[in-house]
Amino acid sequence: MKMNPLYIMLAAAITAAIAVVLISDRVPIKTQDVVDRTYVMESAAEFIEGPVVADVGQLCVFHVNDMATVADWAIIPEATCYIDSSGYSIAFSSNTANQYTIVAAISDDGNPKILTHRCEYGVPSPEPEPNPTPEPNPTPEPNPTPDPNQSIQEWVAANIPSGGQMEAPALASCYHSVAVGIANGSVRTQAAAFSSLRTSTQTKIDIGIWSGFLDTLSAKIANELNGSDDVKLLEVIFRNIAIGLGRRESTNTTRTRRSIR
């Protein structure tokens, strides 16, 4: 098959990053001398799913949310990894703590797209800075009278921003991934959970669209916690938020994929 080269510079997204993309059935990617930076994606249905936090030595598996999507994968900084021979997923385990960026180059109707995902691998999440003296709350925008019996899951489902429909599944994945991290013990405190959530959303959503929603949601989470520092309670809240954003919880998912080699 004849390959038509198309060079895509990622300098605007990741300083000093160069991705060489060849358009065919798959989109190979090569990265050199990459400095970690936030990469802002256009609104898109595709995003990478996988752990947002993990312990050193833990095996992590990542794939595009559409399990039928084939990609070429890279990890920044470089780490030993195992890529599914069919290109559906990537797995890696390392003895080196770092914040890794998982990069997937995909082809969407012949158009190249670069997807990224952050994973705090063995890196302790920073403790939050002391809260400054709170400023007076601004006058809120008019909202429908809240239903006191409405759960946080129901509120989320009813208040997704009109411009955020395409990104809702990606945001749901962020909450779900942190909840999984809490469940498996990789995320041990509420401060670590919120830090990991902030990191994971950086490359997934347009904050300009979601800022008002997230501010209100933060207040609702605080109300649900009611002063508790129980990280397991936060896990339940995050799972409910993910469901409200459209994620379907499944206990039995059948996948026909080649195994990671």
Secondary structure as GFF3:
##gff-version 3
##sequence-region A 1 261
A	DSSP	beta_strand	4	9	.	.	.	ID=ss1
A	DSSP	beta_strand	18	23	.	.	.	ID=ss2
A	DSSP	beta_strand	48	49	.	.	.	ID=ss3
A	DSSP	beta_strand	53	54	.	.	.	ID=ss4
A	DSSP	beta_strand	60	64	.	.	.	ID=ss5
A	DSSP	beta_strand	72	76	.	.	.	ID=ss6
A	DSSP	beta_strand	81	83	.	.	.	ID=ss7
A	DSSP	beta_strand	89	92	.	.	.	ID=ss8
A	DSSP	beta_strand	98	108	.	.	.	ID=ss9
A	DSSP	beta_strand	111	121	.	.	.	ID=ss10
A	DSSP	alpha_helix	152	158	.	.	.	ID=ss11
A	DSSP	three_ten_helix	162	164	.	.	.	ID=ss12
A	DSSP	alpha_helix	168	183	.	.	.	ID=ss13
A	DSSP	alpha_helix	190	201	.	.	.	ID=ss14
A	DSSP	alpha_helix	207	225	.	.	.	ID=ss15
A	DSSP	alpha_helix	231	244	.	.	.	ID=ss16
###
